[in-house]
Amino acid sequence: MNIKLSSIYNIFQNLFCKDIDKNITGVSIDTRTLKENDLFFAIKGDNFDGHCFVNKAISLNAAAAVCSKEDNYNGDVIYVNDTTEALQDFARYYRNMFDIPFISITGSNGKTTTKELINTAISTEMKTCYTIGNLNNQTGVPLTLFSLNENTQAAVIEMGMNSIGEIRKLSYIVKPKIAVITNIGTSHIGMLGSKENIFKAKTEVLDYVDNGYLVVNGDDDFLSSIKDSDNYKVIKVSIYNNDADYIAQNIVQNEDNTYSFTVNSKNINLSIPGFHNIYNALCAFAVSDLLKVNTDKASKAISECKNQKMRTQISVINGYTVINDAYNANYDSMKASLELLGNYNKRKVAILGDMLELGDYEKYFHIKAGEIVTDNSIDVLIAIGKNADNYYQGAVDSGMRSACIYRYASIEESKNTIKDIIQKDDVILLKGSRGSAMEKLMDIFEEEII
């Protein structure tokens, strides 16, 4: 980045800066990582208020600080009404400097995996900027865009949301050439109230697709109903619909619960387990093809792509096969993970934490998840958290023996007892919402148990 302060008057109209010809070479919201000549945005978060660190940013030679609270700061300050909105406005300004394809990914499940697959596939021929980790929110998307540079040939941007209107804001900034919607599920249903409202929230991206494409799961009841418009052509990926544009055929389940299939006569042999990841791979293949990436290279890259940390991450530790899928959970992703566990021909243990943000549906979906445990012939259920009884009810009511179910109020309470429940050669699933922090149980398996 190399932008003069004087060139951004149209974004920030209250420039109280002595040196308006100073160059901005980056953007920061965190003084711990701030570099000289970064433009510092004082963002007010849940735990910290960036305004408390403005003087520190200035002392570290920030180009200027963007603030919404007036104070006696020790350097150049730009005052705005809302620093988060200002960050987004500046990100849109910066994004518009680049005439390259922007690919956005949203959906209830599979966003991060699909983002990784797309980036891996298209980066075989293009220099990409893409969302690192889970920077997919109202501050994360702008920060990702600020990593664009003169060498970038495509940008792959994951977009998350908790409420109506958030995808619209992010889409206004990104203006995607290709928008991908993975599926419409139950994530955030407690806040949005229904799958119909989730569908409306996810499809806000359509208002800003820039004369391009919409890639969707053609087997999804909601997404399959979307038609072409003047601004985008709908591209459908499918396993079951022969009228789709990209269809997975010759599907084979491998011994490690990964899947192989063909699409457009190209072979893909996934390294990521789970039947649902066929859809994510199809989306990546479709985007690659739309961008004219060599499909042989794309297929090979998709095949070799590995899962990210705590996302269906499978390890053999001291004789235990551990499926660490602890990054997050909602009913749909919980169902997919339990079905993956059910495919193993060994003793199967599901250790499940609470699924959050379900609102009035909380009890219902935890009971339903308990039923899925039984349906997949899982041998042992260890339920942890305030919904442990609901998991228990669903599992017992659908036929699981109560003697095979253990309930705990917290991870700390469960740790010592779990050591006595699990056995060598077990396949063990860890799954729960981010707030449940189920990864804290990983050290149980890393200890040698006699």
C-alpha positions in Angstrom: 0.0 0.0 0.0 1.2 3.5 -0.8 -1.5 6.1 -0.4 -1.1 9.7 0.6 -3.2 11.1 3.4 -4.2 13.9 1.1 -5.8 11.5 -1.3 -8.4 10.2 1.1 -10.3 13.4 1.9 -13.3 12.0 0.2 -13.4 9.2 2.8 -12.4 11.0 5.9 -13.6 14.6 5.9 -12.1 15.6 9.3 -8.4 15.3 8.7 -6.5 17.0 11.6 -3.1 16.1 10.3 0.0 18.3 10.0 1.6 16.3 7.2 -1.2 15.5 4.7 1.4 14.3 2.2 2.5 11.5 4.5 2.3 8.0 2.9 0.1 5.3 4.4 1.8 1.9 3.8 -0.6 -0.3 5.8 -3.5 -0.6 8.1 -3.7 -1.8 11.7 -6.3 -2.2 14.5 -3.7 -3.7 16.9 -0.7 -1.9 18.3 1.0 -5.2 19.0 1.4 -5.7 15.2 1.4 -2.1 14.0 4.2 -1.1 11.6 5.6 2.3 10.9 3.3 4.4 8.7 0.3 2.2 9.3 -3.1 4.0 9.5 -4.4 2.9 13.0 -8.1 2.5 13.4 -9.3 2.7 17.1 -11.9 -0.1 17.0 -14.1 -0.6 20.1 -14.4 -4.3 20.6 -16.0 -6.6 23.3 -12.9 -6.6 25.5 -10.8 -3.6 24.5 -11.4 -0.1 23.2 -8.8 0.9 20.6 -9.0 4.5 21.7 -7.0 3.5 24.8 -4.1 2.7 22.5 -4.1 5.7 20.2 -1.1 7.4 21.8 0.8 4.1 21.7 0.1 3.8 18.0 1.3 7.4 17.4 4.5 6.7 19.5 5.1 3.7 17.1 5.0 6.1 14.2 1.6 5.3 12.8 0.8 7.6 9.9 -2.3 8.7 11.8 -5.1 7.4 14.0 -8.7 7.2 13.1 -10.9 7.9 16.1 -14.5 8.5 17.1 -13.7 9.8 20.6 -12.1 13.2 20.9 -9.2 13.4 23.4 -5.8 15.1 23.8 -3.9 12.7 21.5 -0.3 13.2 20.8 -0.3 13.2 17.0 -2.2 13.2 13.8 -5.9 12.1 14.2 -8.8 11.6 11.8 -12.2 11.9 13.5 -15.1 9.8 12.3 -18.5 8.9 13.6 -17.9 5.2 13.6 -14.4 3.7 13.3 -15.6 0.3 12.1 -17.6 1.9 9.3 -14.6 4.0 8.4 -12.4 0.9 8.2 -14.9 -0.6 5.8 -15.1 2.6 3.7 -11.4 2.7 3.4 -11.3 -1.0 2.5 -13.9 -0.4 -0.3 -11.8 2.5 -1.6 -8.7 0.3 -1.6 -10.5 -2.6 -3.2 -11.6 -0.4 -6.1 -8.0 0.1 -7.1 -7.8 -3.5 -8.3 -9.3 -4.7 -11.5 -9.1 -8.4 -10.7 -11.7 -11.2 -10.0 -12.9 -11.2 -6.4 -14.4 -14.5 -5.2 -16.6 -14.3 -2.1 -17.7 -17.4 0.0 -20.6 -17.5 2.4 -23.0 -20.1 3.6 -24.1 -21.9 6.8 -21.4 -24.5 6.8 -18.1 -25.3 4.9 -17.1 -21.6 4.3 -13.5 -22.0 5.5 -12.9 -25.4 3.9 -14.4 -24.1 0.6 -12.2 -21.0 0.8 -9.1 -23.1 1.3 -10.0 -25.4 -1.6 -10.7 -22.5 -3.9 -7.5 -20.7 -3.0 -5.4 -23.9 -3.4 -6.9 -24.6 -6.8 -6.7 -21.2 -8.4 -3.3 -20.3 -6.9 -1.8 -23.0 -9.2 -1.9 -20.3 -11.9 -2.8 -17.0 -10.1 -1.2 -15.0 -7.3 -4.0 -14.8 -4.7 -4.9 -12.8 -1.7 -7.2 -14.8 0.6 -8.8 -14.8 4.0 -6.3 -16.0 6.6 -7.8 -18.1 9.4 -11.3 -16.9 10.2 -11.0 -13.1 9.5 -14.5 -13.2 7.9 -16.4 -10.5 9.8 -17.0 -6.8 9.7 -13.3 -6.0 10.6 -11.7 -9.2 9.3 -12.8 -8.7 5.7 -11.5 -5.2 5.4 -8.2 -6.3 6.9 -7.9 -9.1 4.4 -8.5 -6.6 1.5 -5.6 -4.5 2.8 -3.2 -7.3 2.0 -3.9 -6.8 -1.8 -0.8 -5.6 -3.7 0.3 -4.9 -7.2 1.1 -8.6 -7.8 -2.4 -9.9 -6.8 -4.3 -11.6 -9.6 -7.4 -12.8 -7.7 -8.8 -12.4 -4.2 -10.7 -15.2 -2.2 -12.7 -13.6 0.6 -14.7 -15.5 3.2 -17.7 -13.7 4.6 -19.5 -14.6 7.8 -22.5 -13.0 9.5 -24.6 -13.2 12.7 -27.6 -11.1 11.6 -29.5 -9.6 8.7 -27.6 -6.9 6.8 -24.0 -8.0 7.6 -23.5 -9.9 4.3 -24.9 -6.8 2.5 -22.2 -4.6 4.1 -19.4 -6.9 3.3 -20.6 -7.5 -0.3 -20.8 -3.8 -0.8 -17.1 -3.7 0.0 -15.9 -6.8 -1.9 -18.1 -6.5 -5.0 -17.4 -10.1 -6.0 -17.1 -11.3 -9.6 -17.9 -14.8 -8.4 -20.1 -15.4 -5.3 -20.2 -18.8 -3.7 -23.0 -19.9 -1.3 -22.2 -23.3 0.2 -25.6 -24.1 1.7 -28.4 -22.9 3.9 -28.5 -24.5 7.3 -29.2 -23.8 10.9 -26.2 -21.7 11.9 -27.3 -18.6 13.8 -30.9 -19.7 13.6 -31.4 -18.5 17.2 -30.7 -14.9 16.0 -32.4 -15.1 12.6 -35.4 -17.2 13.6 -35.8 -19.4 10.5 -34.0 -21.0 7.6 -36.0 -18.6 5.3 -34.4 -15.7 7.1 -30.9 -17.3 6.9 -31.5 -17.7 3.1 -32.4 -14.0 2.9 -29.3 -13.0 4.8 -26.9 -15.1 2.8 -28.3 -14.0 -0.6 -27.8 -10.3 0.3 -24.5 -10.9 -1.7 -26.5 -11.0 -4.9 -27.1 -7.2 -4.7 -23.4 -6.7 -5.4 -22.2 -9.4 -7.7 -20.4 -7.5 -10.5 -21.7 -8.9 -13.8 -20.4 -12.4 -12.9 -21.4 -15.8 -11.4 -23.2 -17.3 -8.5 -22.0 -20.7 -7.6 -24.4 -22.7 -5.4 -25.1 -26.2 -4.1 -27.8 -27.4 -6.5 -29.0 -30.0 -4.0 -29.9 -27.4 -1.4 -33.6 -26.8 -1.3 -33.3 -23.0 -0.9 -30.3 -22.4 -3.2 -31.6 -24.5 -6.0 -34.5 -22.1 -6.5 -32.3 -19.1 -7.5 -32.5 -18.1 -11.1 -30.2 -16.2 -13.4 -30.4 -12.4 -13.4 -29.0 -9.5 -15.4 -26.0 -9.3 -13.0 -25.1 -13.0 -12.6 -25.4 -16.4 -14.1 -26.2 -19.2 -11.6 -23.8 -22.2 -11.6 -25.0 -25.2 -9.8 -22.9 -28.0 -8.3 -24.5 -31.3 -7.4 -24.3 -34.9 -6.5 -27.9 -35.9 -7.3 -29.1 -33.4 -10.0 -28.2 -34.4 -13.5 -29.1 -30.9 -14.8 -26.4 -29.2 -12.7 -23.4 -27.6 -14.3 -20.8 -29.6 -12.3 -21.8 -33.1 -11.1 -19.8 -35.5 -8.9 -19.9 -38.9 -10.5 -18.3 -42.3 -9.8 -18.2 -41.5 -6.1 -16.1 -43.9 -4.0 -15.7 -44.0 -0.3 -12.1 -44.7 0.7 -10.9 -46.6 3.8 -10.0 -43.4 5.6 -13.5 -41.9 5.0 -12.3 -39.6 2.3 -14.0 -39.7 -1.1 -12.9 -40.0 -4.7 -15.0 -38.8 -7.6 -14.9 -37.4 -11.1 -16.2 -34.1 -12.4 -16.1 -33.1 -16.0 -14.0 -36.2 -16.6 -11.4 -35.0 -14.1 -10.4 -37.2 -11.1 -10.5 -35.8 -7.6 -9.2 -37.8 -4.6 -10.0 -35.8 -1.5 -7.6 -35.7 1.4 -10.3 -34.2 3.6 -12.7 -36.7 5.1 -16.5 -36.5 5.0 -19.1 -36.9 2.3 -20.2 -33.2 2.6 -16.8 -32.1 1.4 -17.6 -33.3 -2.1 -19.8 -30.3 -2.4 -17.0 -28.0 -1.2 -14.6 -29.5 -3.7 -17.2 -29.1 -6.5 -17.5 -25.4 -5.7 -13.7 -25.1 -5.9 -13.5 -26.9 -9.2 -16.4 -24.7 -10.6 -14.6 -21.5 -9.6 -11.3 -22.7 -11.1 -13.0 -23.5 -14.3 -14.9 -20.2 -14.5 -11.5 -18.4 -14.1 -10.0 -20.5 -16.9 -7.5 -22.2 -14.5 -6.1 -25.5 -16.0 -8.5 -28.1 -14.6 -5.8 -30.8 -14.4 -3.8 -28.5 -12.0 -6.9 -27.5 -10.1 -8.0 -31.1 -9.6 -4.6 -32.1 -8.3 -4.5 -29.2 -5.9 -8.0 -29.8 -4.6 -7.1 -33.5 -4.1 -4.0 -32.5 -2.0 -5.6 -29.7 0.1 -5.5 -30.5 3.8 -8.0 -29.5 6.5 -7.3 -26.6 8.8 -6.7 -26.9 12.5 -9.7 -28.2 14.5 -11.8 -28.7 11.3 -12.3 -32.4 10.9 -8.6 -32.8 11.8 -7.8 -36.5 12.2 -4.8 -37.7 14.1 -3.7 -41.0 15.6 -2.4 -40.2 19.1 -1.1 -42.9 21.4 -3.4 -45.5 19.8 -6.5 -43.3 19.7 -7.9 -42.0 16.4 -9.1 -38.5 17.3 -11.3 -36.4 15.0 -10.8 -32.9 16.2 -13.7 -30.9 14.8 -13.9 -28.6 17.7 -13.6 -25.3 15.9 -17.4 -24.7 15.8 -20.7 -26.5 15.6 -24.4 -26.1 14.6 -26.9 -28.9 14.0 -26.0 -29.4 10.3 -22.2 -29.6 10.9 -22.8 -31.8 14.0 -24.9 -34.2 11.8 -22.1 -34.4 9.2 -19.4 -35.1 11.9 -21.5 -37.8 13.6 -22.1 -39.4 10.2 -18.4 -39.4 9.5 -17.7 -41.0 12.9 -20.4 -43.6 12.2 -18.5 -44.8 9.1 -15.7 -46.2 11.2 -15.6 -50.0 11.9 -14.1 -49.5 15.4 -15.5 -48.6 18.8 -16.8 -45.1 18.3 -17.0 -42.3 21.0 -18.7 -39.0 20.5 -17.6 -36.2 22.9 -20.0 -33.4 22.4 -20.2 -29.9 23.8 -22.9 -27.3 23.5 -24.1 -25.9 20.2 -24.6 -22.2 20.7 -26.7 -19.4 19.1 -29.7 -21.7 18.7 -32.1 -19.5 20.7 -35.6 -21.1 21.0 -34.3 -24.1 19.0 -31.6 -25.0 21.6 -33.4 -27.9 23.2 -34.8 -29.2 20.0 -31.6 -29.4 18.1 -29.6 -30.9 20.9 -32.2 -33.7 21.3 -32.1 -34.2 17.5 -28.3 -34.4 17.6 -28.7 -37.1 20.3 -30.9 -39.0 17.9 -28.2 -38.8 15.2 -25.7 -40.4 17.7 -28.0 -43.4 17.9 -28.7 -43.5 14.2 -25.0 -43.8 13.5 -24.5 -46.7 15.9 -22.0 -44.7 18.0 -20.9 -46.8 21.0 -20.3 -44.2 23.6 -21.7 -40.6 24.1 -20.0 -38.2 26.4 -22.1 -35.0 26.6 -20.6 -31.9 28.2 -22.3 -28.6 29.1 -25.7 -27.3 29.9 -27.3 -29.3 27.1 -25.9 -32.7 28.2 -29.3 -33.8 29.4 -30.8 -32.9 26.0 -28.2 -35.0 24.1 -29.0 -37.8 26.6 -32.7 -37.6 26.0 -32.4 -37.7 22.2 -30.0 -40.7 22.3 -32.0 -42.7 24.8 -35.4 -42.0 23.3 -34.0 -43.3 19.9 -32.7 -46.5 21.4 -29.2 -45.9 22.8 -28.5 -47.7 26.2 -28.2 -45.2 29.1 -25.2 -47.1 30.4 -23.3 -46.0 27.3 -23.9 -42.2 28.0 -22.0 -40.0 30.3 -23.0 -36.4 31.3 -20.8 -33.7 32.7 -21.4 -30.0 33.5 -18.0 -28.9 32.3 -14.8 -30.0 30.5 -12.9 -29.8 33.8 -15.3 -32.1 35.5 -15.1 -34.6 32.7 -11.4 -34.9 32.2 -10.4 -37.5 34.8 -13.4 -39.8 34.1 -13.0 -39.7 30.3 -9.6 -41.3 30.8 -11.4 -44.4 32.3 -14.1 -44.5 29.5 -12.0 -44.4 26.4 -10.0 -47.3 25.2 -7.0 -47.8 22.9 -8.0 -48.2 19.2 -11.2 -46.1 19.8 -12.2 -43.5 17.2 -13.1 -40.3 19.1 -15.0 -37.2 17.9 -14.6 -33.8 19.6 -17.3 -31.5 18.5 -18.9 -28.3 19.9 -19.4 -24.6 19.3 -16.4 -22.3 19.7 -17.5 -21.2 23.1 -17.4 -24.9 24.3 -13.6 -25.1 23.5 -13.7 -28.9 23.2 -10.1 -28.8 22.0 -9.1 -28.5 25.7 -9.7 -32.3 25.9 -6.9 -33.0 23.4 -4.3 -33.4 26.2 -6.1 -36.5 27.4 -5.1 -38.4 24.3 -1.6 -37.0 24.3 -1.0 -38.5 27.7 0.0 -42.2 27.7 -2.8 -44.0 29.6 -2.2 -47.4 31.1 
